[in-house]
Amino acid sequence: MQPPLRRVLAIDAGSRSFKLLLAQSDFGRIRIVNEDEIDLLAEGLVSAEETKAYLQERLDQWGRPPLALVLPQHVTISQVFDLPIAAESEVEKLIHDETVKLSGVSETRIVYDFVRIQTPVENRQRFWVTLCQEGDIRDRIQKLGLENEDLCEVTTTANALATAYQATLNPAARAILIHVGAQTTVVVILLDGQGVSTASFQMGGDFLTRALARALKCPEEKADSLKEHTDYFSGPEASQEFLTSVEGWAAELKRQLNDWFADHPKLASEASTFELIGSGGVLEQPGFLNYMRTEASLNIHPWPRKTSPASPVPADGFEVAFGTALQALGCSSQPVSLLPEDFRRAWKKRLDRQRIEFASCVLLVLCALMLIASTWHQVNLASRKKELLRKVDAARENVLVNETLTGDLLTDYEVLRPVFAAQQNTLDTLETLALLQNSRSNKSFWFVLLSDQQSYFTAPPPPPSTNRPARTNISVSVPERALGSTTPTNVSLAKPGLIVEVSVPEDAEKTRSILSELVAGLRKSRLYSKADLLSDDLRRNLANPKVIIPDRHYALALDFAQTDFLQQVKVRVPLVKRAEWRSRTNATPRKTQSAP
């Protein structure tokens, strides 16, 4: 279920062994999943069919991931093209024409790729171009039996070696990479961290093994085993015939380097600034590197084992396979791909298909997560609703209990309320008598009537008179006319309070002063909410005519302020009782009178 760009199997197929490296990219961090070296002689893989079958078994074991193949360097050409500044379309045409001239074969049989590199010359642009005959690439694929596999990358040994070196920790800006294989030695020159030249010559580990076998007069298999543990470069075991072959290999390496420095005279004087980095099984022979430093003047350093934090450390001999995997995973600063066009289309088609499948899986997972989140949200809402309903039921029960208790309390209060009302009325009446008695002292008037308003207004009103009494000129406020129905039986005129009638045997001016002073004195008391003269149409004939002066007779309305106990409290029926009452009411059929 891995996306195609995250895992790749690099195959470095040599003449004596196959190196397989399975690498994976975890969000840009490279991880080596597995490494395996197949020794063809040890496994008894002699024919091409046996090799294909064995390789297919390994691919089955590793889940058949996408493959990246390494081409032998001697079947490819890598060169720097120096071109003038031009448009991209013109550059591609110029490189195409140059590759045809360089290869010397028909353009239909060439597979090439190029990448821009830095140039120290202004108004010029340089390209690293790699090409190979398409027939050589297909022969290589068919020889390994990979024509039906998912090939995602085909590169050269030199490009893979440069990519692997750039992944090491603190790579040198100027370096010469020397990779000694079984049959071929590959040389890659890096300038400013970029590959600028490649070369190869057919002298490798097998060449030195055969020389040692001739010197020791033993089979090559035994000589190959002996050179891994014995120093044949110095001491009693040294062989002049073997050393002659080693010096021949060193001379050819120097010739390749001298040819490149001859073509670049500006860098010839700086040849010592280039660091020589070697890889391959020959460098691991005891005494080889020391002999190169002392006798051949080649200060070759072993391949650095430390890499950058984002890259793992490949095993010895897997440098080329590791660089191939890095390029296939998009981690190369100078990638060159020689994948044939039909394989490129097939890989792009598979890549697009798997991207769609992977996106569909991601979308499916997101939909599942959204569905789970929505379901959880709905379950949470349902749980909250149940909790709220439970709280509402509990609150309803509390309300019912509270209403029941309130109803019982108000019922008990209604039993005692008349007693409290009578007591309050008695106290207000006694205080009124005291106030009236105090206001009477040293005044020329007398009180002729004291009655509660309920009793006073139940009496019939006096007959209408055409003569207005003189007191109408008295400038004191009169009660509101809103009290004003003249119906004798209308007791709504009565309020909690008293009616006081008074006679004043004085002239109009004096009477007005006495009444104003009397009303003002009563209004100062908090006992009354209202104290004022009563209008003539509300007067009743209740006083004894013997104690009044007809033209000097006045009535005062005193409304009590404290009337809480006089008002009946409405008792609310509890919800349960109301529901029961409604159910009984709805269940009781209406009585209809039958027709006579």
C-alpha positions as CSV (number, residue, x, y, z in Angstrom):
1,M,0.0,0.0,0.0
2,Q,3.0,2.3,-0.3
3,P,2.7,5.2,-2.9
4,P,5.0,4.5,-5.9
5,L,7.3,7.5,-5.2
6,R,8.0,6.4,-1.6
7,R,9.7,3.1,-2.2
8,V,12.1,1.9,-4.9
9,L,14.4,-1.1,-5.4
10,A,17.8,-0.2,-7.0
11,I,19.6,-2.9,-8.9
12,D,23.4,-2.7,-9.5
13,A,24.0,-5.7,-11.7
14,G,27.7,-6.5,-12.1
15,S,29.5,-9.3,-13.8
16,R,30.1,-11.3,-10.6
17,S,27.4,-10.1,-8.2
18,F,24.1,-8.2,-8.1
19,K,23.5,-5.6,-5.4
20,L,19.9,-4.9,-4.4
21,L,19.0,-2.0,-2.2
22,L,15.4,-1.2,-1.2
23,A,15.0,2.4,0.0
24,Q,12.0,4.3,1.2
25,S,11.2,8.0,1.6
26,D,9.2,8.9,4.7
27,F,8.1,12.4,4.0
28,G,11.6,13.4,2.6
29,R,13.6,11.3,5.0
30,I,15.4,8.4,3.3
31,R,15.4,5.0,5.0
32,I,17.2,1.9,3.7
33,V,14.7,-1.0,4.2
34,N,16.9,-3.9,2.9
35,E,20.2,-4.6,1.3
36,D,21.2,-7.8,-0.4
37,E,24.2,-9.0,-2.5
38,I,23.8,-11.9,-4.8
39,D,27.1,-13.7,-5.6
40,L,26.5,-15.3,-9.0
41,L,29.3,-17.9,-8.6
42,A,28.4,-18.8,-5.1
43,E,24.8,-19.3,-6.0
44,G,25.7,-21.2,-9.1
45,L,24.0,-18.8,-11.4
46,V,25.8,-19.4,-14.7
47,S,23.3,-18.9,-17.4
48,A,21.1,-15.8,-18.0
49,E,17.9,-17.8,-17.5
50,E,19.0,-18.9,-14.0
51,T,19.9,-15.3,-13.2
52,K,16.5,-14.1,-14.3
53,A,14.6,-16.8,-12.3
54,Y,16.6,-16.1,-9.2
55,L,16.1,-12.3,-9.5
56,Q,12.3,-12.8,-9.9
57,E,12.2,-14.8,-6.7
58,R,13.9,-11.9,-4.9
59,L,11.4,-9.5,-6.4
60,D,8.5,-11.6,-5.2
61,Q,10.0,-11.7,-1.7
62,W,10.3,-7.9,-1.6
63,G,6.8,-7.2,-2.9
64,R,7.8,-6.2,-6.4
65,P,8.4,-2.5,-5.8
66,P,9.3,-0.1,-8.6
67,L,12.7,-0.7,-10.0
68,A,15.7,1.6,-10.7
69,L,18.4,0.2,-12.9
70,V,22.1,1.1,-13.2
71,L,23.8,1.0,-16.6
72,P,27.5,0.2,-17.0
73,Q,29.4,3.3,-17.5
74,H,31.3,2.1,-20.6
75,V,28.0,1.9,-22.6
76,T,27.1,5.5,-21.9
77,I,28.6,8.9,-22.6
78,S,28.5,11.8,-20.2
79,Q,29.8,15.2,-21.3
80,V,29.4,18.9,-20.6
81,F,27.9,21.0,-23.4
82,D,28.8,24.7,-23.4
83,L,26.1,26.7,-25.2
84,P,25.2,30.3,-25.8
85,I,22.2,31.9,-24.1
86,A,19.1,30.8,-26.0
87,A,15.5,29.8,-25.4
88,E,14.6,26.5,-23.9
89,S,13.3,25.1,-27.2
90,E,16.5,26.1,-29.0
91,V,18.6,24.6,-26.3
92,E,16.9,21.3,-26.5
93,K,17.3,21.2,-30.3
94,L,21.0,22.1,-30.0
95,I,21.6,19.4,-27.4
96,H,19.7,16.9,-29.6
97,D,21.8,17.7,-32.6
98,E,25.0,17.4,-30.6
99,T,24.0,14.1,-29.1
100,V,23.5,12.7,-32.6
101,K,26.9,13.9,-33.7
102,L,28.5,12.6,-30.5
103,S,27.0,9.1,-30.7
104,G,27.5,8.7,-34.4
105,V,24.4,6.6,-34.8
106,S,20.8,7.2,-35.9
107,E,18.8,9.6,-33.8
108,T,16.0,7.1,-33.3
109,R,18.3,4.8,-31.3
110,I,19.5,7.4,-28.8
111,V,18.2,8.0,-25.3
112,Y,19.6,11.1,-23.7
113,D,18.9,13.5,-20.9
114,F,20.5,16.7,-19.7
115,V,20.5,19.0,-16.7
116,R,21.7,22.6,-16.3
117,I,24.8,23.2,-14.2
118,Q,26.7,26.3,-13.1
119,T,29.1,28.0,-15.4
120,P,31.8,30.6,-14.5
121,V,31.5,32.3,-17.9
122,E,28.9,35.1,-18.4
123,N,26.5,34.9,-21.3
124,R,27.0,31.2,-21.6
125,Q,25.1,28.2,-20.2
126,R,26.4,24.7,-19.5
127,F,24.5,21.4,-19.5
128,W,25.5,18.0,-18.2
129,V,24.4,15.6,-21.0
130,T,24.3,11.8,-20.7
131,L,23.3,9.6,-23.6
132,C,23.2,5.9,-24.5
133,Q,22.1,3.8,-27.4
134,E,18.6,2.6,-26.8
135,G,19.6,-0.9,-27.9
136,D,22.1,-1.2,-25.1
137,I,19.5,-0.1,-22.6
138,R,17.0,-2.6,-23.8
139,D,19.6,-5.4,-24.0
140,R,20.4,-4.7,-20.3
141,I,16.8,-4.8,-19.3
142,Q,16.1,-8.0,-21.3
143,K,19.2,-9.7,-19.9
144,L,17.9,-9.2,-16.4
145,G,14.4,-10.2,-17.4
146,L,12.9,-6.8,-16.3
147,E,11.0,-6.0,-19.5
148,N,7.6,-6.6,-17.8
149,E,8.5,-4.9,-14.5
150,D,7.7,-1.4,-13.4
151,L,10.9,0.5,-14.2
152,C,10.8,4.0,-12.8
153,E,14.5,5.0,-13.4
154,V,17.5,4.1,-15.5
155,T,20.8,5.9,-14.7
156,T,24.5,5.5,-15.1
157,T,27.2,4.4,-12.6
158,A,28.8,7.8,-12.7
159,N,25.6,9.8,-11.9
160,A,24.6,7.3,-9.2
161,L,28.1,7.6,-7.7
162,A,28.0,11.4,-7.7
163,T,24.5,11.4,-6.1
164,A,25.7,9.1,-3.3
165,Y,28.7,11.2,-2.6
166,Q,26.6,14.4,-2.4
167,A,24.5,12.6,0.3
168,T,27.6,12.2,2.6
169,L,28.4,14.6,5.4
170,N,30.4,17.6,4.2
171,P,31.2,16.5,0.7
172,A,34.2,18.2,-0.9
173,A,33.5,20.8,-3.6
174,R,36.3,19.4,-5.7
175,A,36.6,15.7,-5.7
176,I,37.6,12.8,-8.0
177,L,35.4,9.7,-7.3
178,I,37.1,6.4,-8.2
179,H,34.9,3.3,-8.2
180,V,36.7,0.0,-8.9
181,G,34.3,-2.7,-10.0
182,A,34.9,-6.2,-11.1
183,Q,35.6,-5.4,-14.7
184,T,35.7,-1.6,-15.0
185,T,37.1,1.3,-13.1
186,V,34.8,4.4,-13.2
187,V,36.2,7.9,-12.7
188,V,33.9,10.9,-11.9
189,I,35.3,14.4,-11.5
190,L,33.2,16.9,-9.4
191,L,33.7,20.6,-9.6
192,D,31.8,22.9,-7.3
193,G,29.8,19.8,-6.2
194,Q,28.7,19.1,-9.8
195,G,29.8,16.3,-12.1
196,V,31.8,17.7,-15.0
197,S,33.5,14.6,-16.4
198,T,33.3,10.9,-16.4
199,A,35.7,8.2,-17.7
200,S,36.1,4.4,-17.5
201,F,38.7,1.8,-18.4
202,Q,38.4,-1.9,-18.5
203,M,40.7,-2.7,-15.5
204,G,39.0,-3.6,-12.3
205,G,39.2,-6.1,-9.4
206,D,39.2,-9.2,-11.7
207,F,42.3,-7.8,-13.5
208,L,44.3,-7.6,-10.3
209,T,42.9,-11.0,-9.2
210,R,44.1,-12.7,-12.4
211,A,47.5,-11.0,-11.9
212,L,47.8,-12.3,-8.4
213,A,46.7,-15.8,-9.5
214,R,49.5,-15.9,-12.1
215,A,52.0,-14.7,-9.6
216,L,50.9,-17.3,-7.0
217,K,50.2,-19.9,-9.7
218,C,46.9,-20.8,-8.2
219,P,43.2,-20.6,-9.3
220,E,41.5,-17.3,-9.5
221,E,39.0,-18.3,-6.8
222,K,41.8,-19.0,-4.3
223,A,43.7,-15.8,-5.3
224,D,40.5,-13.8,-4.8
225,S,40.1,-15.3,-1.3
226,L,43.8,-14.8,-0.4
227,K,43.9,-11.1,-1.3
228,E,41.2,-10.2,1.2
229,H,43.4,-11.2,4.2
230,T,47.0,-11.0,3.0
231,D,49.2,-7.9,2.2
232,Y,50.8,-8.6,-1.2
233,F,52.0,-5.0,-1.6
234,S,54.9,-5.1,0.9
235,G,56.8,-7.5,3.1
236,P,57.7,-11.1,2.4
237,E,54.5,-11.8,0.5
238,A,55.0,-9.0,-2.0
239,S,55.0,-10.2,-5.6
240,Q,56.7,-8.1,-8.3
241,E,54.5,-9.5,-11.0
242,F,51.4,-8.5,-9.1
243,L,52.8,-5.1,-8.3
244,T,53.5,-4.5,-12.0
245,S,49.8,-5.0,-12.7
246,V,48.8,-2.7,-9.9
247,E,51.2,0.0,-11.3
248,G,49.6,-0.5,-14.7
249,W,46.1,0.2,-13.2
250,A,47.5,3.3,-11.4
251,A,49.2,4.5,-14.6
252,E,45.9,4.2,-16.6
253,L,44.1,6.1,-13.8
254,K,46.7,8.9,-14.0
255,R,46.4,9.0,-17.8
256,Q,42.6,9.5,-17.5
257,L,43.1,12.4,-15.0
258,N,45.9,14.0,-17.0
259,D,43.8,14.0,-20.2
260,W,41.1,15.9,-18.4
261,F,43.5,18.4,-16.8
262,A,45.1,18.9,-20.2
263,D,41.7,19.9,-21.6
264,H,41.3,22.3,-18.6
265,P,44.7,24.0,-18.2
266,K,43.3,26.6,-15.7
267,L,42.6,23.7,-13.3
268,A,45.9,21.8,-13.9
269,S,47.8,23.9,-11.4
270,E,45.1,23.2,-8.8
271,A,45.1,19.5,-9.2
272,S,46.2,19.0,-5.6
273,T,42.9,20.7,-4.4
274,F,40.9,17.8,-5.7
275,E,40.2,15.1,-3.1
276,L,40.5,11.5,-4.3
277,I,37.6,9.3,-3.0
278,G,37.7,5.6,-3.7
279,S,35.1,2.8,-3.4
280,G,35.0,-0.8,-4.4
281,G,36.3,-4.1,-3.1
282,V,39.9,-3.5,-4.3
283,L,40.4,-0.6,-1.9
284,E,39.7,-2.9,1.0
285,Q,42.7,-5.1,0.2
286,P,45.4,-4.9,2.9
287,G,48.1,-2.5,1.9
288,F,46.4,-1.2,-1.3
289,L,45.8,2.4,-0.2
290,N,49.2,2.7,1.5
291,Y,50.9,1.5,-1.7
292,M,49.0,4.0,-3.8
293,R,50.1,6.9,-1.5
294,T,53.8,5.9,-1.3
295,E,54.5,4.4,-4.7
296,A,51.9,5.8,-7.1
297,S,51.5,9.3,-5.5
298,L,47.7,8.8,-5.4
299,N,46.4,9.9,-2.0
300,I,43.1,7.9,-2.3
301,H,40.7,8.2,0.7
302,P,38.2,5.6,1.4
303,W,34.5,6.3,0.9
304,P,33.2,8.5,3.8
305,R,31.0,6.5,6.1
306,K,29.2,9.5,7.6
307,T,26.1,10.9,5.8
308,S,23.8,13.8,6.3
309,P,21.0,13.4,8.9
310,A,18.4,13.0,6.2
311,S,20.3,10.1,4.5
312,P,21.3,6.7,5.9
313,V,24.6,5.0,5.6
314,P,24.8,2.3,2.9
315,A,26.9,-0.8,3.4
316,D,30.3,-1.2,1.8
317,G,30.0,-1.8,-2.0
318,F,26.4,-0.4,-2.1
319,E,27.3,3.2,-2.9
320,V,26.2,3.0,-6.6
321,A,22.9,1.3,-5.7
322,F,22.3,3.8,-3.0
323,G,22.9,6.7,-5.3
324,T,20.5,5.2,-7.9
325,A,17.8,4.9,-5.2
326,L,18.3,8.5,-4.2
327,Q,17.9,9.7,-7.8
328,A,14.7,7.6,-8.2
329,L,13.3,9.1,-5.0
330,G,14.0,12.6,-6.3
331,C,16.9,13.4,-3.9
332,S,19.5,14.1,-6.6
333,S,20.8,17.6,-7.4
334,Q,22.0,16.5,-10.9
335,P,19.5,13.8,-12.0
336,V,19.9,12.1,-15.4
337,S,17.3,9.6,-16.5
338,L,17.9,7.2,-19.5
339,L,14.5,5.5,-19.2
340,P,13.2,4.6,-22.7
341,E,10.1,6.3,-23.9
342,D,7.7,3.4,-23.7
343,F,8.8,2.6,-20.2
344,R,8.5,6.3,-19.3
345,R,4.9,6.3,-20.5
346,A,4.0,3.1,-18.7
347,W,5.6,4.4,-15.5
348,K,3.8,7.7,-15.8
349,K,0.5,5.9,-16.4
350,R,1.0,3.7,-13.4
351,L,2.1,6.7,-11.3
352,D,-1.0,8.6,-12.2
353,R,-3.2,5.6,-11.5
354,Q,-1.7,4.9,-8.1
355,R,-1.8,8.6,-7.2
356,I,-5.6,8.5,-8.0
357,E,-5.9,5.3,-5.9
358,F,-3.9,6.8,-3.1
359,A,-6.0,10.0,-3.2
360,S,-9.1,7.9,-3.2
361,C,-7.9,6.0,-0.2
362,V,-7.1,9.2,1.6
363,L,-10.5,10.6,0.6
364,L,-12.2,7.4,1.9
365,V,-10.3,7.6,5.2
366,L,-11.3,11.3,5.5
367,C,-14.9,10.4,4.8
368,A,-14.8,7.6,7.3
369,L,-13.3,10.0,9.9
370,M,-15.9,12.6,9.1
371,L,-18.7,10.0,9.4
372,I,-17.2,8.8,12.8
373,A,-16.9,12.4,14.0
374,S,-20.5,13.2,12.8
375,T,-21.8,10.0,14.5
376,W,-20.0,10.8,17.7
377,H,-21.4,14.4,17.5
378,Q,-24.9,13.1,17.0
379,V,-24.5,10.6,19.9
380,N,-23.2,13.4,22.0
381,L,-26.1,15.6,21.1
382,A,-28.5,12.8,21.9
383,S,-26.9,12.2,25.2
384,R,-27.0,15.9,26.0
385,K,-30.7,16.1,25.0
386,K,-31.4,13.1,27.3
387,E,-29.6,14.8,30.1
388,L,-31.5,18.1,29.5
389,L,-34.8,16.2,29.4
390,R,-33.9,14.5,32.7
391,K,-33.1,18.0,34.2
392,V,-36.4,19.4,32.8
393,D,-38.3,16.5,34.3
394,A,-36.5,17.1,37.6
395,A,-37.2,20.8,37.4
396,R,-40.9,20.1,36.6
397,E,-41.2,17.9,39.6
398,N,-39.6,20.6,41.7
399,V,-42.0,23.2,40.3
400,L,-45.0,20.9,41.0
401,V,-43.8,20.4,44.6
402,N,-43.2,24.1,44.9
403,E,-46.6,25.0,43.6
404,T,-48.2,22.5,45.9
405,L,-46.4,23.9,48.9
406,T,-47.2,27.5,47.8
407,G,-50.9,26.6,47.4
408,D,-51.0,25.0,50.8
409,L,-49.2,28.1,52.3
410,L,-51.6,30.5,50.6
411,T,-54.6,28.5,51.7
412,D,-53.5,28.7,55.3
413,Y,-52.8,32.4,54.8
414,E,-56.3,33.0,53.5
415,V,-57.6,31.5,56.7
416,L,-55.7,34.0,58.8
417,R,-55.8,37.0,56.4
418,P,-59.2,38.4,57.6
419,V,-57.9,38.4,61.2
420,F,-54.8,40.3,60.1
421,A,-57.0,42.7,58.0
422,A,-59.3,43.4,60.9
423,Q,-56.3,44.0,63.2
424,Q,-54.7,46.3,60.6
425,N,-58.0,48.2,60.2
426,T,-58.4,48.6,63.9
427,L,-54.9,50.0,64.3
428,D,-55.4,52.4,61.4
429,T,-58.7,53.5,62.8
430,L,-57.3,54.1,66.3
431,E,-54.4,56.1,64.8
432,T,-56.8,58.1,62.8
433,L,-58.8,59.0,65.9
434,A,-55.7,60.1,67.6
435,L,-54.7,62.3,64.6
436,L,-58.2,63.8,64.4
437,Q,-58.2,64.5,68.1
438,N,-54.9,66.3,67.9
439,S,-56.0,68.3,64.9
440,R,-59.2,69.5,66.8
441,S,-57.4,71.3,69.6
442,N,-57.8,75.1,69.6
443,K,-59.7,75.1,66.2
444,S,-63.2,76.4,65.6
445,F,-64.6,73.2,63.9
446,W,-66.0,69.8,65.0
447,F,-66.2,66.3,63.6
448,V,-69.8,65.2,63.0
449,L,-69.2,61.7,61.4
450,L,-66.4,59.0,61.2
451,S,-67.3,56.0,59.0
452,D,-65.4,53.4,56.9
453,Q,-65.8,53.9,53.2
454,Q,-67.5,50.5,52.6
455,S,-70.3,51.5,55.0
456,Y,-70.4,55.1,53.8
457,F,-70.8,54.4,50.1
458,T,-73.5,51.8,50.6
459,A,-75.9,54.6,51.7
460,P,-77.9,56.4,49.0
461,P,-76.6,59.8,47.8
462,P,-78.3,63.0,48.7
463,P,-80.9,64.6,46.4
464,P,-79.5,67.1,43.8
465,S,-79.5,70.8,44.8
466,T,-79.5,73.9,42.7
467,N,-77.7,75.9,45.3
468,R,-73.9,75.5,45.5
469,P,-72.6,75.7,49.0
470,A,-70.0,78.4,49.8
471,R,-67.2,75.9,50.2
472,T,-66.9,75.5,46.5
473,N,-64.7,78.5,46.6
474,I,-62.2,76.8,48.9
475,S,-59.0,76.2,47.0
476,V,-58.2,72.7,48.1
477,S,-57.7,69.7,45.9
478,V,-60.7,67.5,45.4
479,P,-60.7,63.7,44.8
480,E,-60.4,62.3,41.3
481,R,-63.6,62.2,39.3
482,A,-62.6,58.7,38.2
483,L,-64.3,57.5,41.3
484,G,-67.4,58.8,39.8
485,S,-70.3,56.4,39.2
486,T,-73.5,57.8,41.1
487,T,-75.1,54.4,41.3
488,P,-76.1,53.8,45.0
489,T,-75.3,50.2,44.9
490,N,-71.9,50.6,43.3
491,V,-69.6,49.7,46.1
492,S,-66.5,49.9,43.9
493,L,-66.2,53.5,45.1
494,A,-65.1,52.3,48.5
495,K,-61.5,51.9,49.3
496,P,-59.7,50.8,52.4
497,G,-60.0,53.9,54.5
498,L,-62.4,56.3,56.3
499,I,-64.8,59.1,55.6
500,V,-64.7,62.1,58.0
501,E,-67.3,64.8,58.0
502,V,-66.6,68.1,59.7
503,S,-68.5,71.4,60.3
504,V,-66.7,74.7,60.3
505,P,-68.7,77.7,61.7
506,E,-66.5,80.4,60.0
507,D,-66.6,82.6,57.0
508,A,-65.3,81.4,53.6
509,E,-61.8,82.6,54.0
510,K,-61.3,81.3,57.5
511,T,-63.0,78.0,56.5
512,R,-60.6,77.5,53.6
513,S,-57.6,78.1,55.8
514,I,-58.9,75.7,58.5
515,L,-59.6,72.9,55.9
516,S,-56.3,73.4,54.1
517,E,-54.4,73.1,57.4
518,L,-56.4,70.0,58.4
519,V,-55.9,68.2,55.1
520,A,-52.2,69.2,55.0
521,G,-51.7,67.8,58.5
522,L,-53.3,64.5,57.6
523,R,-51.3,64.2,54.4
524,K,-48.0,64.3,56.4
525,S,-48.9,61.1,58.1
526,R,-47.7,57.8,56.4
527,L,-50.9,56.3,57.5
528,Y,-52.7,57.5,54.4
529,S,-52.0,57.1,50.8
530,K,-54.5,59.8,50.0
531,A,-56.2,62.5,52.0
532,D,-58.5,65.0,50.3
533,L,-62.0,66.6,50.2
534,L,-64.8,64.4,48.9
535,S,-66.9,65.8,46.0
536,D,-70.5,66.7,46.5
537,D,-71.9,64.0,44.2
538,L,-70.3,61.3,46.4
539,R,-71.6,62.7,49.7
540,R,-74.1,60.7,51.7
541,N,-76.6,61.9,54.3
542,L,-75.5,60.0,57.3
543,A,-74.8,62.7,59.9
544,N,-77.4,63.9,62.4
545,P,-78.7,67.2,61.1
546,K,-78.8,68.6,64.6
547,V,-75.0,68.6,64.8
548,I,-74.2,70.1,61.4
549,I,-74.3,73.5,59.8
550,P,-75.8,73.0,56.3
551,D,-73.6,75.6,54.6
552,R,-70.5,74.8,56.6
553,H,-70.5,70.9,56.3
554,Y,-67.5,69.2,54.6
555,A,-66.4,65.5,54.0
556,L,-62.8,64.2,53.9
557,A,-61.8,60.9,52.2
558,L,-58.9,59.2,53.9
559,D,-57.4,56.2,52.0
560,F,-55.2,53.9,54.1
561,A,-51.7,53.2,52.8
562,Q,-51.4,49.7,54.3
563,T,-53.8,47.4,52.4
564,D,-51.9,44.2,52.0
565,F,-54.1,42.2,54.2
566,L,-57.3,43.5,52.5
567,Q,-56.3,42.0,49.1
568,Q,-57.1,38.4,48.5
569,V,-54.2,36.3,47.1
570,K,-54.9,34.2,44.1
571,V,-54.1,30.6,44.7
572,R,-52.5,28.8,41.7
573,V,-53.6,25.3,40.9
574,P,-50.6,22.9,40.6
575,L,-49.9,21.6,37.1
576,V,-50.8,18.1,38.0
577,K,-54.2,19.2,39.5
578,R,-54.8,21.4,36.5
579,A,-54.0,18.6,34.1
580,E,-56.3,16.3,36.0
581,W,-59.0,18.9,36.0
582,R,-58.7,19.5,32.3
583,S,-58.8,15.7,31.6
584,R,-62.0,15.5,33.7
585,T,-63.5,18.5,32.0
586,N,-62.7,17.2,28.5
587,A,-64.0,13.7,29.4
588,T,-67.3,15.1,30.8
589,P,-69.9,15.4,28.0
590,R,-71.9,18.6,27.7
591,K,-75.5,18.4,28.8
592,T,-77.9,19.3,26.0
593,Q,-81.5,20.2,26.5
594,S,-83.8,17.8,24.7
595,A,-86.4,19.3,22.4
596,P,-90.0,19.4,23.7
